[in-house]
């Protein structure tokens, strides 16, 4: 485990510990998550996310909770001594650690443009769609972190990267027309990067291998094959060789079902020509 991995793990553990303290103080004060949310004018899910360590506790909210729960400033002090808040959810950290050093990456996306190909305004628009909503500071922090990730594409020896994207993603003007057009232009420019391939899965297919949703594959420097999948119900890190093999087979099938890289570039050119 590298130093960054250890730091991220400590940050995540500290967030969970602080969240557990919020829960303990809440119960001691006789509040449910719902009743506390009503008092501090938040939704119940936000309180639950903070208590589980999945959402950072902000200084202004810590001060309010200290007053409401009569904690004598304990939460504000704890927050002040917390390591830098994680920019990624706990369940994504392991994937991102491997992504930074991967020699090969593959991604199927059917909702939005893959994070490694997003422009700054597009990434910001993605995070602004979150329910419950992120605080504006969180949106900016997460956007900056996502753009920083893209540095792996500019490494001296970049990974071999393949993306398969479902065509409706290209027709969804997320963030408004200007954000959408700039994102499409960035995709077109990305098609020319060495070692990077973009293919679009056409809308007129009657069946394809990605029905279950987006997923990611990577190969580590020691040639270990790993996979990662996302859904609204949670995300899954997959290292079992048999399961990774199934995901790899799915991806190979998706590439055969998608447009060729050349036809994919032509599709982007047509879409941009229509704007």
C-alpha positions in Angstrom: 0.0 0.0 0.0 1.5 3.4 -1.0 1.5 6.5 1.2 -1.5 8.0 -0.6 -3.5 4.8 0.0 -2.6 4.9 3.7 -3.6 8.6 3.9 -6.9 8.0 2.1 -7.7 5.1 4.4 -7.0 7.3 7.5 -9.2 10.1 6.1 -12.0 7.7 5.5 -11.7 6.1 9.0 -11.6 9.6 10.6 -14.8 10.6 8.7 -16.5 7.4 9.9 -15.4 8.0 13.4 -16.7 11.6 13.4 -19.9 10.4 11.9 -20.3 7.8 14.6 -19.8 10.6 17.2 -22.6 12.6 15.6 -24.8 9.5 15.8 -23.9 9.0 19.5 -24.5 12.6 20.5 -27.8 12.6 18.6 -29.1 9.5 20.4 -27.9 10.9 23.8 -29.9 14.0 23.1 -33.0 11.9 22.4 -33.2 12.7 18.6 -33.9 10.4 15.7 -32.2 11.2 12.4 -35.6 12.6 11.2 -36.2 14.8 14.2 -32.6 16.2 14.1 -32.9 16.9 10.4 -36.1 18.9 11.0 -34.4 21.0 13.7 -31.3 21.8 11.6 -33.4 22.2 8.4 -31.8 19.3 6.5 -33.1 16.1 5.0 -32.9 12.9 6.9 -30.7 11.2 4.3 -28.1 13.9 4.7 -27.9 13.2 8.5 -27.7 9.5 7.8 -24.9 10.0 5.2 -22.9 12.1 7.6 -23.3 9.5 10.4 -22.1 6.7 8.0 -19.0 8.7 7.1 -20.1 9.0 3.4 -20.7 12.8 3.5 -18.3 15.3 5.1 -19.5 17.3 8.1 -19.1 21.0 7.3 -17.9 23.5 9.9 -21.1 25.5 10.0 -23.2 22.4 10.5 -20.8 21.1 13.2 -21.3 24.4 15.1 -25.1 24.1 14.8 -25.0 20.5 15.9 -22.8 21.4 18.9 -25.4 23.8 20.0 -28.5 21.7 19.3 -27.0 18.5 20.8 -25.2 20.4 23.7 -21.9 18.8 22.9 -19.7 21.6 24.3 -18.0 22.2 21.0 -16.8 18.5 20.6 -17.9 18.2 17.0 -16.2 21.4 15.9 -13.0 20.4 17.6 -13.1 17.0 16.1 -13.7 18.4 12.6 -10.8 20.9 13.1 -8.5 18.0 13.8 -9.8 15.8 11.0 -7.4 15.0 8.1 -8.2 16.5 4.8 -11.7 15.2 3.8 -11.8 12.5 1.2 -12.6 13.8 -2.3 -14.0 10.4 -3.3 -16.4 8.1 -1.6 -14.8 5.3 0.4 -16.0 2.6 -2.0 -14.1 4.3 -4.9 -10.7 4.7 -3.3 -9.4 1.2 -4.0 -10.2 1.5 -7.7 -8.7 5.0 -7.9 -5.4 3.9 -6.3 -5.1 1.2 -9.0 -6.2 3.5 -11.8 -3.3 5.9 -11.1 -0.8 3.1 -11.9 -2.8 1.0 -14.4 -1.2 0.0 -17.7 -4.5 -0.6 -19.3 -8.0 0.7 -18.7 -11.4 -0.1 -20.3 -14.8 1.5 -19.5 -18.4 1.0 -20.6 -20.7 3.9 -19.8 -24.4 4.3 -20.5 -25.3 7.3 -18.4 -22.7 10.1 -18.8 -19.4 10.7 -20.5 -16.7 8.7 -18.7 -15.0 10.7 -15.9 -11.6 10.5 -17.6 -13.0 12.3 -20.6 -15.2 14.9 -18.9 -14.6 18.7 -19.2 -14.6 20.8 -16.1 -18.1 22.3 -16.7 -19.5 18.9 -17.7 -18.1 17.2 -14.5 -19.6 20.1 -12.4 -23.0 19.5 -14.1 -22.8 15.8 -13.3 -22.2 16.4 -9.6 -24.9 19.0 -9.5 -27.4 16.3 -10.4 -26.8 14.5 -7.1 -29.8 13.7 -4.9 -29.5 14.6 -2.1 -27.7 17.7 -3.5 -24.0 18.3 -2.7 -23.1 21.5 -1.1 -21.5 23.9 -3.6 -18.1 23.4 -1.9 -18.4 19.7 -2.4 -19.2 20.1 -6.0 -16.1 22.2 -6.6 -13.9 19.7 -4.6 -15.2 16.7 -6.5 -14.9 18.4 -9.8 -11.3 19.4 -9.2 -10.5 15.8 -8.1 -12.1 14.3 -11.2 -10.2 16.6 -13.5 -7.0 15.8 -11.6 -7.6 12.1 -12.3 -7.3 12.8 -16.0 -3.6 13.3 -15.6 -3.0 9.6 -16.1 -3.8 10.2 -19.8 -0.9 12.6 -20.0 1.7 10.4 -18.4 5.0 10.0 -20.1 4.0 6.4 -20.7 0.2 6.6 -20.7 -2.0 3.5 -20.2 -3.7 1.8 -23.1 -7.3 3.0 -22.8 -10.6 1.9 -24.4 -14.0 3.4 -23.9 -17.4 2.1 -25.1 -20.1 4.7 -24.7 -23.8 4.2 -25.4 -25.0 6.7 -28.1 -27.8 8.3 -26.0 -25.0 9.8 -23.8 -23.9 11.8 -26.9 -27.4 13.2 -27.3 -28.0 14.2 -23.7 -27.2 18.0 -23.4 -26.2 17.8 -19.7 -25.4 21.2 -18.3 -26.9 23.1 -21.2 -26.0 23.6 -24.9 -22.6 25.3 -24.4 -21.4 22.7 -21.9 -22.7 20.0 -24.2 -21.0 21.3 -27.3 -17.7 21.9 -25.6 -17.9 18.3 -24.2 -18.5 16.9 -27.6 -15.5 18.8 -29.0 -13.4 17.5 -26.2 -14.5 13.9 -27.0 -13.5 14.5 -30.6 -10.1 15.8 -29.6 -9.6 12.9 -27.2 -10.1 10.5 -30.1 -6.7 11.6 -31.4 -4.8 10.8 -28.2 -2.2 8.0 -28.6 -3.2 4.7 -27.1 -6.8 5.8 -26.5 -9.8 4.4 -28.4 -13.4 5.6 -28.2 -16.3 3.6 -29.6 -20.0 4.3 -29.5 -22.6 1.7 -29.1 -25.4 2.6 -31.5 -28.9 3.4 -30.4 -30.5 1.1 -33.0 -29.1 -2.1 -31.6 -31.8 -4.4 -30.4 -29.6 -6.0 -27.8 -26.1 -5.6 -26.3 -23.9 -6.9 -23.5 -24.0 -3.8 -21.3 -27.7 -4.0 -20.1 -26.6 -4.4 -16.5 -25.0 -1.0 -16.4 -21.6 0.7 -16.5 -18.4 -1.0 -15.5 -14.6 -0.6 -15.6 -11.7 -2.9 -16.1 -8.0 -2.3 -15.4 -4.7 -4.1 -15.6 -2.1 -3.3 -12.9 1.7 -3.1 -13.6 2.1 -6.7 -12.4 -0.6 -7.7 -14.9 -3.4 -8.4 -12.4 -6.9 -8.0 -13.9 -9.4 -6.1 -11.8 -13.0 -4.8 -12.4 -15.3 -2.3 -10.8 -19.0 -1.7 -11.4 -21.5 1.0 -10.3 -25.3 1.1 -9.7 -27.7 3.3 -7.7 -27.7 0.6 -5.0 -23.9 0.7 -4.5 -20.6 0.0 -6.2 -18.6 -3.2 -6.3 -14.8 -3.8 -6.5 -14.2 -7.2 -8.2 -10.9 -9.1 -7.9 -12.1 -12.7 -8.2 -10.5 -14.0 -11.4 -13.6 -15.8 -12.6 -15.8 -12.8 -12.1 -13.3 -10.5 -13.8 -13.1 -12.9 -16.7 -16.9 -12.6 -17.2 -16.6 -8.8 -17.2 -13.8 -9.0 -19.7 -15.9 -11.2 -22.0 -18.8 -8.7 -21.7 -16.5 -5.8 -22.7 -15.0 -7.7 -25.6 -18.6 -8.4 -26.8 -19.5 -4.7 -26.4 -16.5 -3.6 -28.5 -17.7 -6.0 -31.3 -21.2 -4.6 -31.0 -20.1 -0.9 -31.1 -19.2 1.2 -34.1 -15.5 1.1 -35.1 -13.3 3.9 -33.8 -13.4 5.5 -37.3 -17.2 5.3 -37.6 -17.4 6.7 -34.0 -15.3 9.7 -35.0 -17.6 10.2 -38.0 -20.6 10.1 -35.7 -19.1 12.8 -33.5 -18.3 14.9 -36.5 -21.9 14.7 -37.7 -23.3 15.6 -34.3 -21.0 18.6 -34.1 -21.9 19.6 -37.6 -25.6 19.7 -36.6 -24.9 22.3 -33.8 
